[in-house]
Amino acid sequence: MMKTKSILYWVTTILVAVSIGSGGVAQVAHLQQNVDGFVHVLGYPLYFVTVLGVWKVLGAIAILVPRLPRLKEWAYAGIFFDLTGAAASWAAIGGSGEAFHIIAPLIIAGFALTSWALRPQSRTIGVLFLAKTAAAHNREHNLVESNAQ
């Protein structure tokens, strides 16, 4: 089970890092197709393409490198916001040919969530819900019994 989890983590992480990182490089390089989509179709300013591109490249690197768990949390959040924002932007302009530009970012966002959920303990900043320790459970039980008397 642990090996399967590790494989799924790395597959989803690499898919996210490659798609986000390569998109970021294309944005920083101002490839015409990216510029046209952002500026002419969606109406964002040109500098926004560059800013997003830099953050995407840095986010892709952050989720791949070891350690730095807090930075990874921020990177995953940024990647999720970027992808869902992209889907929302394309949905807002409508058009029959925009389905790919809505669905593809949502699929990659799903991979990002999967990667985040499967990440090893060494890549987390803690647990979401603390498990009750036996000592805490006993203290709680003793407190309930003493109040009942």
TIFI-593309 format. One record per atom (N, C-alpha, C): x, y, z; atom name. Coordinates in pm, 1 decimal, padded with zeros to 6 digits. Example, Ala and Ser with C-alpha at 12.3 -4.5 7.8 and 13.67 -1.06 7.14 Angstrom:
REM TIFI-593309
       px       py       pz lumpa
  01319.0 -00569.0  00780.0     N
  01230.0 -00450.0  00780.0    CA
  01320.0 -00330.0  00780.0     C
  01285.0 -00225.0  00708.0     N
  01367.0 -00106.0  00714.0    CA
  01290.0  00003.0  00787.0     C
This chain:
REM TIFI-593309
       px       py       pz lumpa
  00083.0 -00120.5  00000.0     N
  00000.0  00000.0  00000.0    CA
  00086.9  00126.1  00000.0     C
  00192.4  00125.6  00082.2     N
  00278.0  00243.1  00092.1    CA
  00349.5  00269.7 -00039.9     C
  00389.9  00163.4 -00109.4     N
  00457.6  00181.2 -00237.2    CA
  00361.8  00240.2 -00340.5     C
  00237.2  00192.9 -00342.3     N
  00136.1  00246.2 -00434.2    CA
  00111.7  00393.3 -00407.0     C
  00101.9  00430.5 -00279.5     N
  00080.7  00570.7 -00242.1    CA
  00198.1  00656.8 -00289.5     C
  00317.9  00606.5 -00271.5     N
  00437.1  00679.9 -00314.5    CA
  00440.5  00697.2 -00466.2     C
  00406.4  00591.9 -00537.7     N
  00404.5  00600.0 -00684.3    CA
  00299.5  00699.6 -00730.7     C
  00179.5  00692.5 -00673.8     N
  00072.9  00786.8 -00710.8    CA
  00112.7  00930.6 -00677.4     C
  00177.7  00948.4 -00563.9     N
  00223.7  01082.6 -00525.3    CA
  00318.7  01137.6 -00631.4     C
  00419.9  01057.9 -00667.0     N
  00519.8  01107.3 -00761.7    CA
  00463.0  01126.3 -00902.0     C
  00373.9  01038.4 -00944.6     N
  00313.4  01054.1 -01077.9    CA
  00232.4  01183.0 -01083.4     C
  00146.0  01205.9 -00984.9     N
  00064.1  01328.2 -00985.6    CA
  00149.6  01452.5 -00965.5     C
  00250.9  01443.7 -00880.9     N
  00337.4  01559.5 -00856.5    CA
  00414.0  01597.6 -00982.6     C
  00467.5  01498.2 -01052.3     N
  00542.5  01526.7 -01175.4    CA
  00449.6  01581.7 -01283.5     C
  00328.0  01524.8 -01295.0     N
  00232.1  01578.2 -01393.0    CA
  00200.9  01724.9 -01365.3     C
  00178.0  01757.3 -01239.2     N
  00147.1  01896.0 -01202.0    CA
  00268.0  01985.4 -01225.7     C
  00385.2  01942.2 -01180.1     N
  00505.7  02024.9 -01193.9    CA
  00539.7  02050.7 -01340.6     C
  00526.6  01948.4 -01424.2     N
  00558.1  01966.2 -01566.4    CA
  00456.7  02059.1 -01633.3     C
  00328.4  02037.8 -01605.8     N
  00228.0  02122.2 -01671.7    CA
  00236.0  02266.8 -01622.0     C
  00251.4  02285.2 -01492.5     N
  00260.7  02421.1 -01438.1    CA
  00393.6  02485.8 -01476.8     C
  00502.4  02411.4 -01461.0     N
  00634.7  02466.2 -01491.8    CA
  00652.6  02500.8 -01638.0     C
  00608.8  02411.7 -01727.6     N
  00623.9  02440.3 -01871.2    CA
  00534.4  02556.7 -01913.2     C
  00415.2  02563.2 -01855.8     N
  00328.0  02678.0 -01882.9    CA
  00389.9  02807.6 -01833.9     C
  00453.9  02801.2 -01718.2     N
  00521.0  02918.8 -01664.4    CA
  00635.1  02964.8 -01752.3     C
  00714.5  02870.1 -01801.9     N
  00824.8  02904.7 -01891.7    CA
  00770.1  02970.2 -02018.9     C
  00661.8  02914.8 -02073.0     N
  00600.5  02971.7 -02193.8    CA
  00549.9  03113.5 -02167.4     C
  00498.3  03136.4 -02046.9     N
  00450.4  03269.8 -02013.5    CA
  00565.0  03369.0 -01996.0     C
  00670.6  03327.3 -01928.8     N
  00786.1  03415.2 -01910.8    CA
  00849.0  03448.1 -02046.0     C
  00852.1  03349.7 -02136.7     N
  00909.0  03369.9 -02270.0    CA
  00814.7  03446.9 -02362.5     C
  00694.2  03473.8 -02315.7     N
  00592.0  03544.9 -02393.6    CA
  00566.0  03477.6 -02527.9     C
  00551.0  03345.8 -02523.9     N
  00514.1  03274.5 -02646.9    CA
  00381.8  03330.5 -02696.8     C
  00373.7  03351.9 -02825.4     N
  00261.1  03423.9 -02883.7    CA
  00125.6  03365.0 -02846.0     C
  00115.0  03231.6 -02845.5     N
 -00012.9  03168.8 -02813.4    CA
 -00056.6  03203.0 -02670.8     C
  00038.9  03205.0 -02576.7     N
  00006.7  03242.1 -02438.6    CA
 -00034.6  03388.4 -02428.4     C
  00041.3  03473.5 -02493.7     N
  00011.6  03616.3 -02489.9    CA
 -00126.8  03642.7 -02550.4     C
 -00155.0  03581.2 -02663.6     N
 -00286.0  03600.6 -02727.7    CA
 -00399.6  03558.5 -02635.5     C
 -00384.3  03442.5 -02572.2     N
 -00489.3  03393.9 -02482.5    CA
 -00511.2  03484.2 -02363.3     C
 -00403.4  03525.6 -02299.7     N
 -00413.4  03609.6 -02180.1    CA
 -00458.1  03751.1 -02211.1     C
 -00392.1  03812.5 -02307.9     N
 -00412.3  03955.0 -02333.2    CA
 -00532.5  03979.8 -02423.7     C
 -00536.0  03914.2 -02538.5     N
 -00638.9  03944.5 -02637.2    CA
 -00771.9  03876.3 -02609.4     C
 -00767.4  03753.1 -02559.5     N
 -00892.4  03680.9 -02535.9    CA
 -00947.2  03710.1 -02396.0     C
 -00862.1  03692.8 -02294.2     N
 -00909.2  03710.8 -02156.2    CA
 -00903.9  03856.0 -02108.7     C
 -00821.8  03937.7 -02173.0     N
 -00816.7  04079.2 -02138.6    CA
 -00724.2  04115.8 -02023.8     C
 -00634.2  04026.3 -01985.2     N
 -00539.2  04058.5 -01878.8    CA
 -00423.4  04140.9 -01935.9     C
 -00360.5  04223.7 -01851.8     N
 -00245.3  04301.5 -01900.4    CA
 -00124.1  04210.6 -01924.0     C
 -00036.2  04252.3 -02012.7     N
  00079.7  04171.2 -02050.9    CA
  00170.5  04140.4 -01931.7     C
  00188.9  04236.5 -01841.4     N
  00278.3  04211.6 -01728.0    CA
  00227.3  04096.4 -01640.7     C
  00095.4  04074.3 -01640.2     N
  00036.9  03966.8 -01559.8    CA
  00082.2  03829.4 -01610.1     C
  00102.9  03818.4 -01740.6     N
  00153.1  03694.1 -01800.5    CA
  00290.0  03661.8 -01742.4     C
  00376.1  03761.7 -01734.8     N
  00512.0  03741.7 -01682.7    CA
  00509.3  03707.1 -01533.7     C
  00433.6  03782.2 -01457.4     N
  00425.7  03757.8 -01313.1    CA
  00376.1  03616.2 -01284.6     C
  00267.6  03577.6 -01349.2     N
  00215.0  03441.9 -01330.0    CA
  00315.6  03336.2 -01372.6     C
  00383.8  03360.7 -01483.1     N
  00482.2  03265.5 -01532.4    CA
  00595.0  03240.9 -01432.8     C
  00646.2  03347.8 -01374.3     N
  00753.7  03334.9 -01275.1    CA
  00704.9  03255.2 -01155.0     C
  00585.9  03288.6 -01104.4     N
  00533.2  03217.0 -00988.1    CA
  00506.5  03069.9 -01019.9     C
  00462.5  03040.2 -01141.2     N
  00438.7  02900.6 -01179.4    CA
  00568.2  02820.2 -01180.5     C
  00673.4  02877.6 -01237.3     N
  00802.6  02807.4 -01240.2    CA
  00851.2  02782.9 -01097.3     C
  00842.9  02884.0 -01012.6     N
  00886.0  02868.9 -00873.2    CA
  00799.4  02767.1 -00798.4     C
  00669.8  02766.6 -00824.4     N
  00579.8  02670.1 -00760.2    CA
  00610.2  02527.3 -00802.3     C
  00638.6  02508.4 -00930.6     N
  00672.2  02374.7 -00980.4    CA
  00799.7  02323.7 -00913.6     C
  00898.2  02411.7 -00901.1     N
  01022.9  02373.1 -00834.6    CA
  00995.4  02339.8 -00687.9     C
  00915.8  02422.4 -00621.5     N
  00888.7  02404.3 -00478.1    CA
  00824.4  02269.8 -00446.2     C
  00733.0  02222.3 -00531.2     N
  00668.0  02095.1 -00498.7    CA
  00757.8  01975.5 -00530.1     C
  00864.4  01997.0 -00604.8     N
  00954.9  01887.0 -00640.0    CA
  01073.4  01871.6 -00544.4     C
  01125.6  01981.6 -00493.0     N
  01246.5  01973.9 -00411.3    CA
  01215.6  01916.7 -00272.6     C
  01315.3  01855.2 -00209.6     N
  01292.7  01801.7 -00074.7    CA
  01283.2  01912.8  00029.7     C
  01227.8  01877.1  00142.3     N
  01211.0  01966.2  00257.7    CA
  01122.3  02087.0  00225.3     C
  01138.3  02194.5  00296.7     N
  01061.6  02318.8  00278.8    CA
  00909.6  02296.3  00279.6     C
  00856.8  02229.6  00384.7     N
  00713.5  02196.4  00383.2    CA
  00620.1  02317.4  00380.7     C
  00655.0  02425.9  00448.8     N
  00566.1  02543.4  00447.1    CA
  00561.8  02604.5  00307.7     C
  00675.9  02611.4  00241.3     N
  00680.2  02662.2  00105.2    CA
  00596.0  02574.6  00012.7     C
  00599.8  02444.3  00033.8     N
  00518.9  02352.2 -00047.0    CA
  00369.2  02380.5 -00027.6     C
  00328.4  02405.6  00095.7     N
  00186.8  02437.8  00122.2    CA
  00144.6  02560.4  00042.5     C
  00228.3  02663.8  00044.4     N
  00198.8  02785.2 -00031.1    CA
  00197.9  02756.1 -00180.5     C
  00292.2  02675.4 -00226.3     N
  00299.5  02643.3 -00369.4    CA
  00174.8  02567.9 -00413.9     C
  00134.4  02467.7 -00336.9     N
  00013.3  02393.1 -00372.3    CA
 -00108.4  02485.7 -00374.7     C
 -00118.5  02574.6 -00276.5     N
 -00231.2  02668.3 -00273.7    CA
 -00228.4  02758.8 -00396.8     C
 -00110.7  02812.6 -00428.7     N
 -00097.9  02899.0 -00545.6    CA
 -00131.7  02827.7 -00674.9     C
 -00086.3  02703.9 -00686.6     N
 -00115.8  02624.6 -00806.5    CA
 -00267.0  02601.4 -00817.7     C
 -00330.0  02568.1 -00706.4     N
 -00475.4  02545.3 -00706.8    CA
 -00549.6  02673.6 -00743.9     C
 -00509.2  02786.5 -00685.7     N
 -00574.2  02914.5 -00717.4    CA
 -00554.1  02950.2 -00864.6     C
 -00433.2  02929.0 -00915.5     N
 -00404.6  02959.0 -01055.3    CA
 -00493.7  02876.5 -01147.5     C
 -00501.2  02747.5 -01121.9     N
 -00576.7  02658.2 -01210.5    CA
 -00727.3  02682.9 -01204.0     C
 -00779.9  02701.2 -01084.9     N
 -00923.6  02727.0 -01074.7    CA
 -00957.0  02866.8 -01126.7     C
 -00864.4  02961.5 -01108.3     N
 -00883.4  03095.0 -01164.4    CA
 -00881.2  03093.2 -01316.5     C
 -00794.4  03009.5 -01372.5     N
 -00789.2  02996.2 -01518.4    CA
 -00921.3  02939.9 -01571.1     C
 -00971.1  02836.1 -01505.6     N
 -01098.7  02776.8 -01548.0    CA
 -01211.6  02879.4 -01537.3     C
 -01213.4  02953.7 -01427.6     N
 -01318.0  03055.4 -01409.3    CA
 -01306.2  03166.6 -01513.4     C
 -01183.8  03207.1 -01545.5     N
 -01163.8  03312.4 -01645.7    CA
 -01216.6  03269.8 -01781.6     C
 -01184.1  03146.8 -01821.8     N
 -01230.4  03098.3 -01952.3    CA
 -01382.1  03076.4 -01950.9     C
 -01436.5  03032.0 -01838.5     N
 -01582.4  03013.4 -01829.6    CA
 -01653.7  03147.4 -01838.9     C
 -01592.2  03251.5 -01782.4     N
 -01656.0  03383.9 -01782.8    CA
 -01669.0  03443.2 -01922.0     C
 -01576.8  03410.2 -02012.5     N
 -01585.7  03467.9 -02146.5    CA
 -01679.4  03389.3 -02236.7     C
 -01715.7  03268.8 -02193.7     N
 -01809.3  03188.0 -02272.6    CA
 -01748.5  03141.2 -02403.2     C
 -01830.9  03103.3 -02493.8     N
 -01782.3  03055.0 -02623.2    CA
 -01783.3  02903.7 -02629.2     C
 -01820.7  02852.8 -02742.2     N
 -01835.1  02707.2 -02755.5    CA
 -01701.4  02635.6 -02759.9     C
 -01593.2  02702.1 -02798.2     N
 -01463.4  02636.7 -02808.9    CA
 -01380.5  02643.5 -02682.5     C
 -01438.7  02690.8 -02574.9     N
 -01361.5  02713.1 -02452.2    CA
 -01366.3  02596.4 -02354.1     C
 -01438.1  02489.5 -02385.4     N
 -01452.1  02377.8 -02291.0    CA
 -01317.0  02320.8 -02249.8     C
 -01225.6  02305.4 -02344.7     N
 -01093.3  02252.1 -02311.6    CA
 -01022.8  02340.1 -02209.3     C
 -01032.5  02472.4 -02227.2     N
 -00964.6  02567.5 -02138.7    CA
 -01028.9  02574.2 -01999.8     C
 -01145.4  02516.4 -01985.9     N
 -01212.2  02508.9 -01856.0    CA
 -01183.4  02373.3 -01790.9     C
 -01197.5  02267.2 -01868.1     N
 -01182.6  02131.6 -01814.4    CA
 -01037.6  02096.6 -01783.2     C
 -00944.8  02130.1 -01872.1     N
 -00803.7  02093.2 -01852.1    CA
 -00746.7  02149.1 -01721.2     C
 -00766.4  02278.3 -01689.8     N
 -00713.0  02327.1 -01561.8    CA
 -00778.1  02259.0 -01441.0     C
 -00905.6  02224.5 -01452.8     N
 -00971.8  02157.0 -01340.4    CA
 -00918.1  02015.2 -01320.4     C
 -00884.1  01948.3 -01428.0     N
 -00823.3  01815.2 -01416.6    CA
 -00686.0  01825.4 -01350.7     C
 -00606.7  01922.7 -01393.8     N
 -00473.9  01941.4 -01333.2    CA
 -00488.4  01983.5 -01186.6     C
 -00589.7  02064.0 -01155.4     N
 -00615.9  02100.8 -01015.0    CA
 -00647.4  01975.7 -00933.3     C
 -00721.1  01881.5 -00992.0     N
 -00748.1  01754.4 -00924.3    CA
 -00620.6  01675.9 -00898.7     C
 -00529.2  01677.0 -00996.6     N
 -00398.7  01611.9 -00976.2    CA
 -00321.0  01682.4 -00864.4     C
 -00328.7  01815.4 -00859.9     N
 -00258.6  01890.9 -00754.9    CA
 -00314.0  01855.5 -00617.3     C
 -00445.6  01846.5 -00605.7     N
 -00505.9  01806.5 -00477.9    CA
 -00464.9  01665.0 -00439.3     C
 -00460.2  01575.9 -00538.5     N
 -00418.4  01438.2 -00512.1    CA
 -00273.7  01434.7 -00466.3     C
 -00186.7  01507.3 -00534.9     N
 -00046.2  01514.7 -00496.4    CA
 -00032.8  01566.6 -00353.9     C
 -00104.2  01673.5 -00323.2     N
 -00100.0  01732.2 -00188.9    CA
 -00145.9  01631.2 -00083.9     C
 -00254.1  01561.1 -00111.6     N
 -00309.3  01466.2 -00014.4    CA
 -00219.4  01344.8  00006.0     C
 -00144.6  01306.2 -00094.8     N
 -00060.3  01186.6 -00086.8    CA
  00084.4  01216.4 -00047.5     C
  00118.8  01342.7 -00026.9     N
  00259.1  01375.7 -00001.2    CA
  00309.2  01307.3  00126.2     C
  00436.8  01268.1  00125.3     N
  00493.5  01201.1  00242.5    CA
  00499.8  01294.0  00363.1     C
  00507.5  01236.5  00480.0     N
  00512.4  01312.8  00605.2    CA
  00625.4  01415.7  00604.1     C
  00737.3  01382.4  00541.0     N
  00851.4  01474.9  00536.8    CA
  00821.3  01600.9  00456.1     C
  00713.2  01600.3  00381.2     N
  00676.8  01715.0  00297.7    CA
  00552.3  01787.1  00350.7     C
  00517.6  01761.9  00477.1     N
  00401.9  01828.0  00536.3    CA
  00445.9  01915.7  00653.5     C
  00361.8  02009.3  00691.8     N
  00392.4  02094.4  00807.5    CA
  00322.7  02044.6  00932.8     C
  00249.6  01937.3  00921.9     N
  00179.8  01881.6  01036.2    CA
  00058.2  01804.6  00990.0     C
 -00026.8  01772.6  01084.3     N
 -00147.5  01698.1  01052.8    CA
 -00266.8  01790.8  01059.3     C
 -00369.5  01758.3  00983.4     N
 -00489.6  01840.6  00984.8    CA
 -00567.2  01825.3  01115.3     C
 -00580.5  01702.4  01160.6     N
 -00656.8  01674.3  01282.0    CA
 -00570.1  01593.2  01376.2     C
 -00548.9  01645.1  01494.7     N
 -00467.5  01573.8  01591.0    CA
 -00544.7  01455.2  01647.3     C
 -00478.5  01342.0  01650.7     N
 -00539.4  01223.2  01709.6    CA
 -00531.0  01235.4  01861.5     C
 -00631.3  01185.7  01928.8     N
 -00628.6  01186.4  02074.1    CA
 -00526.0  01086.2  02123.0     C
 -00441.1  01131.7  02212.5     N
 -00346.6  01038.9  02272.0    CA
 -00416.9  00963.4  02383.4     C
 -00359.5  00854.0  02422.8     N
 -00417.8  00774.8  02531.7    CA
 -00423.6  00857.7  02659.1     C
 -00319.6  00937.5  02685.1     N
 -00316.9  01019.7  02806.7    CA
 -00429.0  01123.4  02805.3     C
 -00450.6  01187.9  02691.5     N
 -00557.9  01287.1  02681.3    CA
 -00693.7  01220.9  02698.8     C
 -00708.6  01103.4  02640.0     N
 -00834.5  01030.0  02654.3    CA
 -00859.0  00994.1  02800.5     C
 -00755.7  00948.8  02871.4     N
 -00770.2  00912.7  03013.2    CA
 -00803.5  01035.0  03097.6     C
 -00738.1  01148.5  03072.5     N
 -00768.2  01271.2  03147.4    CA
 -00913.5  01312.3  03126.1     C
 -00959.2  01305.5  03003.9     N
 -01096.8  01341.0  02971.4    CA
 -01193.7  01246.1  03041.1     C
 -01163.6  01119.0  03037.7     N
 -01248.3  01018.4  03103.3    CA
 -01253.7  01042.2  03253.3     C
 -01136.9  01068.4  03316.6     N
 -01132.3  01093.2  03461.7    CA
 -01207.3  01220.2  03497.6     C
 -01200.8  01322.7  03414.1     N
 -01271.6  01448.1  03439.6    CA
 -01421.8  01425.5  03435.8     C
 -01469.9  01347.3  03341.5     N
 -01612.4  01316.1  03329.8    CA
 -01658.2  01238.5  03453.8     C
 -01578.2  01141.7  03497.8     N
 -01614.5  01062.0  03616.0    CA
 -01616.4  01146.2  03741.7     C
 -01518.1  01237.6  03758.4     N
 -01514.4  01320.0  03879.5    CA
 -01629.2  01419.7  03881.0     C
 -01673.8  01467.5  03766.8     N
 -01787.8  01558.9  03760.6    CA
 -01918.9  01486.4  03789.4     C
 -01922.7  01358.5  03760.4     N
 -02044.3  01279.7  03780.7    CA
 -02065.6  01248.0  03928.2     C
 -01962.2  01254.9  04010.3     N
 -01974.7  01217.2  04152.2    CA
 -02028.8  01325.9  04236.3     C
